[in-house]
Amino acid sequence: MSVKSTTVNTVLGPVPADELGVVSVHEALLSVFPGAEHAFDIALDRAEIFETLAAKLRDFRAHGGGTIVDGTGMFHGRDVRLYEALSRTTGVHIVASTGQGPEELLGGYFLTPQTNPPTPWPAEKFADLFTREITEGMVVPRVERRGPAGLVTTAVTRAGMTATDESLLRGAARAALATGTALSFRYGADAAGELDVVLDEKLPADRVAVGGLDRKDAVAAGVPEKIAGRGARVVLDHVGAEDDAHLTDAERAALVAGLVRAGHTDRILLSVGATGVAKGHPANDLPYSHVLTAFVPLLRAHGVGDGEVRRMLEANPRDLLAVR
């Protein structure tokens, strides 16, 4: 087996996959709504941001966490230099992502390229953009490239996949296939149909993580079971959420226990979807450690064993993130 197949791209470079420890697969470190950095009433104090994030990462590590995956992608506040410093200071591995989406959050450059009439970016242009962030390093705007992205991520419009969303999905899948990384996408209205688009690009199902599957509408339609049955990863990425759109943690734990009983333990991934620092939009202020401190006890109460918990928190994300 080659070294490449057993490493994961972190902001400090490749690390052995078996050193990741407990992984939270879909979080946000610094999340800036596009354009908010230019608002008169929003301050980006790097020292303050660093201290806030460092405290949250230290808490995660103190409760047994090893790796945070920042799933924000490009142009939403991703700060590679900041993440490098945070990883060195806290000892937490940080996997940053490339990618964009959904369409409504794209800058105009990606929506109205210089064609007559304007057309959405084709998939191959998105694929090239994302691939270069993995093979050449993530862009620090107008300055340089830094370490490699460790994941390709996108999201689909909640009301349903647009033409640009499809280009994003196909481009992300092609970049993942070309580089040996995985693809994570937050589904919009039709998780199975959106997964079909990705699989049509010949990306193996076990290299695809489908997020948002602890939404009430997804669970009511049996979507988590369907996605797991097709071999893709089921991401329950709102652990701890208390809102009208998502399951409660008690309901979420029952869902996980049911998936385990159905033989899908190796398909389940868990995350809080927390925002360490948010600018220009509301934050999910839950600690990154919530899965470990509050949700794992609920899983055990539902009969999920320690080995199955470790599989979901350690082995599954390790297998997803390993470059191969």
C-alpha positions as CSV (number, residue, x, y, z in Angstrom):
1,M,0.0,0.0,0.0
2,S,1.4,3.4,-0.9
3,V,2.0,6.2,1.6
4,K,-0.5,8.4,-0.3
5,S,-3.3,6.0,0.4
6,T,-2.9,6.2,4.2
7,T,-2.5,10.0,4.6
8,V,-4.9,12.9,5.1
9,N,-4.3,16.4,3.8
10,T,-4.4,18.8,6.8
11,V,-3.5,22.5,6.8
12,L,0.0,21.5,8.1
13,G,0.4,19.0,5.3
14,P,-0.3,15.3,5.0
15,V,-0.6,13.3,8.3
16,P,-1.0,9.5,8.7
17,A,-4.8,8.8,8.7
18,D,-4.5,6.7,11.9
19,E,-3.4,9.8,13.8
20,L,-6.6,11.7,13.3
21,G,-8.3,10.4,16.4
22,V,-11.9,11.5,16.9
23,V,-13.0,13.5,13.9
24,S,-15.9,16.1,13.7
25,V,-16.5,16.0,10.0
26,H,-18.5,19.2,9.2
27,E,-17.8,22.2,11.3
28,A,-16.9,25.9,10.6
29,L,-14.0,27.7,12.1
30,L,-14.2,31.3,10.8
31,S,-17.3,31.8,8.7
32,V,-17.8,35.1,7.0
33,F,-20.9,35.7,4.9
34,P,-19.6,36.8,1.5
35,G,-19.1,40.6,1.5
36,A,-19.5,41.0,5.2
37,E,-15.8,41.7,5.6
38,H,-16.5,45.0,3.9
39,A,-19.4,46.1,6.2
40,F,-18.8,49.2,8.3
41,D,-20.2,47.5,11.5
42,I,-18.2,44.2,11.3
43,A,-14.7,43.9,12.7
44,L,-12.3,41.2,11.9
45,D,-9.8,41.3,14.8
46,R,-7.5,38.4,14.0
47,A,-6.1,38.2,17.6
48,E,-9.5,38.1,19.1
49,I,-10.7,35.5,16.5
50,F,-7.6,33.4,17.2
51,E,-8.2,33.4,20.9
52,T,-11.8,32.5,20.6
53,L,-11.1,29.6,18.2
54,A,-8.2,28.3,20.2
55,A,-10.3,28.1,23.3
56,K,-13.0,26.1,21.4
57,L,-10.4,23.8,19.9
58,R,-8.7,23.2,23.3
59,D,-12.1,22.3,24.7
60,F,-12.6,19.8,21.9
61,R,-9.2,18.2,22.5
62,A,-9.8,18.1,26.3
63,H,-12.9,16.0,25.7
64,G,-11.1,13.6,23.5
65,G,-11.3,15.3,20.1
66,G,-8.5,15.0,17.6
67,T,-9.5,16.5,14.2
68,I,-11.8,19.3,13.0
69,V,-12.9,19.4,9.4
70,D,-13.7,22.9,8.3
71,G,-16.4,22.5,5.7
72,T,-16.9,26.1,4.6
73,G,-14.9,25.8,1.4
74,M,-13.7,28.9,-0.5
75,F,-14.7,32.5,-0.1
76,H,-16.5,32.1,3.2
77,G,-13.8,33.3,5.6
78,R,-11.4,30.4,5.2
79,D,-8.1,31.7,6.6
80,V,-5.3,29.1,6.0
81,R,-2.6,30.9,7.9
82,L,-4.9,31.3,10.9
83,Y,-5.8,27.6,10.8
84,E,-2.1,26.6,10.6
85,A,-1.4,28.7,13.7
86,L,-4.4,27.2,15.5
87,S,-3.4,23.7,14.7
88,R,0.2,24.2,15.9
89,T,-1.0,25.9,19.1
90,T,-3.8,23.5,20.1
91,G,-2.6,20.2,18.7
92,V,-5.9,19.7,16.9
93,H,-5.6,18.6,13.3
94,I,-7.5,20.8,11.0
95,V,-8.7,19.6,7.6
96,A,-9.7,22.6,5.4
97,S,-11.9,22.2,2.3
98,T,-12.2,23.5,-1.2
99,G,-15.4,24.0,-3.0
100,Q,-18.4,26.4,-3.2
101,G,-22.2,26.4,-3.2
102,P,-25.1,26.6,-3.3
103,E,-25.7,28.9,-6.2
104,E,-27.2,31.7,-4.1
105,L,-23.9,32.1,-2.2
106,L,-21.6,32.3,-5.3
107,G,-20.0,35.6,-6.3
108,G,-21.1,37.1,-9.6
109,Y,-17.9,36.1,-11.3
110,F,-19.0,32.5,-11.1
111,L,-22.6,33.2,-12.2
112,T,-22.1,35.5,-15.1
113,P,-18.9,34.6,-16.9
114,Q,-18.0,36.6,-20.0
115,T,-20.1,34.8,-22.5
116,N,-22.9,36.0,-24.6
117,P,-25.4,35.3,-23.3
118,P,-24.0,34.7,-19.8
119,T,-24.1,31.0,-18.8
120,P,-23.3,29.1,-15.6
121,W,-19.7,27.9,-15.2
122,P,-19.3,24.5,-16.7
123,A,-18.4,21.6,-14.5
124,E,-14.9,21.3,-15.9
125,K,-14.1,24.9,-14.8
126,F,-15.2,24.2,-11.2
127,A,-13.2,20.9,-11.4
128,D,-10.0,22.7,-12.4
129,L,-10.5,25.4,-9.7
130,F,-11.0,22.8,-6.9
131,T,-8.4,20.4,-8.2
132,R,-5.7,23.1,-8.1
133,E,-6.5,23.9,-4.5
134,I,-5.7,20.2,-3.7
135,T,-2.7,19.7,-5.9
136,E,-1.1,23.2,-5.7
137,G,-2.4,24.5,-2.4
138,M,-5.3,26.6,-1.1
139,V,-5.4,30.1,-2.3
140,V,-4.6,33.0,0.1
141,P,-6.2,35.8,-2.0
142,R,-3.8,37.8,-4.1
143,V,-0.8,36.5,-2.2
144,E,0.1,32.8,-2.5
145,R,-1.0,29.2,-2.2
146,R,-0.6,27.4,1.1
147,G,-1.3,23.7,2.1
148,P,-3.5,21.3,0.3
149,A,-7.3,21.1,0.8
150,G,-8.3,17.8,2.3
151,L,-11.9,17.6,1.1
152,V,-14.1,18.9,-1.7
153,T,-17.4,20.4,-0.5
154,T,-20.5,22.0,-2.0
155,A,-24.2,22.5,-1.2
156,V,-27.3,22.3,-3.2
157,T,-30.1,24.9,-3.2
158,R,-32.7,24.0,-0.6
159,A,-35.6,24.5,-3.0
160,G,-34.0,22.1,-5.5
161,M,-30.9,21.7,-7.7
162,T,-30.2,24.5,-10.2
163,A,-28.1,24.3,-13.3
164,T,-25.2,25.9,-11.5
165,D,-25.6,23.6,-8.5
166,E,-25.3,20.6,-10.9
167,S,-22.1,22.1,-12.4
168,L,-20.8,22.5,-8.9
169,L,-21.7,18.9,-8.0
170,R,-20.1,17.5,-11.2
171,G,-17.1,19.7,-10.9
172,A,-16.6,18.7,-7.2
173,A,-16.9,15.0,-8.1
174,R,-14.4,15.3,-10.9
175,A,-11.9,17.1,-8.6
176,A,-12.4,14.4,-6.0
177,L,-11.9,11.6,-8.5
178,A,-8.8,13.3,-10.0
179,T,-7.1,13.9,-6.6
180,G,-8.1,10.9,-4.6
181,T,-9.9,13.0,-2.0
182,A,-13.5,12.7,-0.9
183,L,-16.6,14.8,-1.7
184,S,-19.0,16.1,0.9
185,F,-22.2,17.9,-0.1
186,R,-25.2,19.2,1.9
187,Y,-28.3,18.1,0.1
188,G,-31.0,20.4,-1.2
189,A,-34.4,18.9,-1.9
190,D,-33.6,15.4,-3.4
191,A,-30.6,13.7,-1.8
192,A,-30.9,10.6,-3.9
193,G,-31.2,12.5,-7.2
194,E,-28.2,14.7,-6.2
195,L,-26.2,11.6,-5.3
196,D,-27.1,10.2,-8.7
197,V,-25.4,13.3,-10.3
198,V,-22.2,12.6,-8.3
199,L,-22.1,8.9,-9.0
200,D,-22.7,9.6,-12.7
201,E,-19.2,11.1,-12.6
202,K,-17.8,7.6,-11.6
203,L,-16.9,8.7,-8.0
204,P,-17.2,5.6,-5.8
205,A,-20.2,5.9,-3.4
206,D,-18.0,5.4,-0.3
207,R,-16.1,8.6,-1.3
208,V,-19.3,10.7,-1.0
209,A,-20.7,12.1,2.2
210,V,-24.2,13.5,2.1
211,G,-24.9,16.1,4.7
212,G,-28.1,17.4,6.2
213,L,-29.6,14.0,6.7
214,D,-30.9,14.7,10.2
215,R,-33.4,17.2,8.8
216,K,-36.9,16.2,9.7
217,D,-38.1,16.0,6.1
218,A,-35.2,13.7,5.2
219,V,-35.9,11.3,8.1
220,A,-39.7,11.3,7.4
221,A,-38.9,10.1,3.8
222,G,-36.4,7.5,4.9
223,V,-33.6,9.2,3.1
224,P,-30.8,8.3,5.6
225,E,-31.5,4.6,5.1
226,K,-31.7,5.0,1.3
227,I,-28.4,6.9,1.1
228,A,-26.6,4.3,3.4
229,G,-28.1,1.5,1.3
230,R,-26.4,2.9,-1.8
231,G,-23.0,2.9,-0.1
232,A,-22.6,6.6,0.5
233,R,-21.8,8.2,3.9
234,V,-24.7,9.5,5.9
235,V,-23.8,12.8,7.7
236,L,-25.9,13.8,10.7
237,D,-24.3,17.3,11.0
238,H,-26.7,19.2,13.3
239,V,-26.1,17.3,16.5
240,G,-27.4,19.5,19.3
241,A,-29.6,21.6,17.1
242,E,-32.8,22.8,18.6
243,D,-35.0,24.1,15.8
244,D,-38.0,23.3,13.8
245,A,-36.0,21.8,10.8
246,H,-34.0,19.1,12.6
247,L,-34.4,16.2,14.9
248,T,-33.8,16.5,18.6
249,D,-30.8,14.8,19.9
250,A,-33.0,12.1,21.4
251,E,-34.6,11.5,18.0
252,R,-31.2,11.6,16.4
253,A,-29.8,9.0,18.7
254,A,-32.8,6.7,17.9
255,L,-32.1,7.2,14.2
256,V,-28.4,6.3,14.7
257,A,-29.4,3.2,16.7
258,G,-31.7,2.1,13.9
259,L,-29.1,2.6,11.3
260,V,-26.7,0.5,13.4
261,R,-29.2,-2.3,13.7
262,A,-29.7,-2.2,10.0
263,G,-26.0,-2.8,9.4
264,H,-25.0,0.7,8.4
265,T,-22.6,1.5,11.2
266,D,-19.7,2.0,8.7
267,R,-21.8,4.7,6.8
268,I,-22.5,7.0,9.7
269,L,-20.7,10.3,10.3
270,L,-21.5,12.8,13.1
271,S,-20.9,16.5,13.5
272,V,-22.3,19.5,15.3
273,G,-22.2,22.0,12.5
274,A,-20.9,24.5,14.9
275,T,-19.5,27.9,14.0
276,G,-16.4,29.0,15.9
277,V,-16.6,32.6,14.8
278,A,-19.3,34.0,12.5
279,K,-19.4,37.3,10.8
280,G,-22.5,38.6,8.9
281,H,-24.7,35.7,9.9
282,P,-26.0,33.9,13.0
283,A,-23.6,31.5,14.6
284,N,-24.2,28.0,15.9
285,D,-22.5,28.5,19.2
286,L,-22.5,24.9,20.4
287,P,-19.1,23.6,21.4
288,Y,-17.3,21.3,19.0
289,S,-17.2,18.8,21.8
290,H,-21.0,18.4,22.0
291,V,-21.0,15.1,20.2
292,L,-18.6,13.7,22.8
293,T,-20.0,15.2,25.9
294,A,-23.8,15.0,25.3
295,F,-24.6,12.8,22.3
296,V,-22.4,9.8,22.9
297,P,-24.1,9.1,26.2
298,L,-27.5,9.2,24.4
299,L,-26.2,6.6,21.9
300,R,-25.0,4.3,24.6
301,A,-28.5,4.6,26.3
302,H,-29.9,3.4,23.0
303,G,-27.7,0.3,23.0
304,V,-25.0,1.6,20.7
305,G,-21.7,-0.1,21.8
306,D,-18.3,1.5,22.3
307,G,-16.9,-0.2,19.3
308,E,-19.7,1.2,17.1
309,V,-19.2,4.7,18.6
310,R,-15.5,4.5,17.8
311,R,-16.3,3.4,14.3
312,M,-18.5,6.4,13.7
313,L,-16.2,9.0,15.3
314,E,-12.8,7.6,14.3
315,A,-12.7,4.9,11.6
316,N,-15.4,6.2,9.3
317,P,-14.1,9.7,9.0
318,R,-10.5,8.4,8.7
319,D,-11.6,6.1,5.8
320,L,-13.4,9.0,4.1
321,L,-10.6,11.6,4.4
322,A,-7.7,9.3,3.5
323,V,-6.3,10.2,0.1
324,R,-6.6,7.3,-2.3
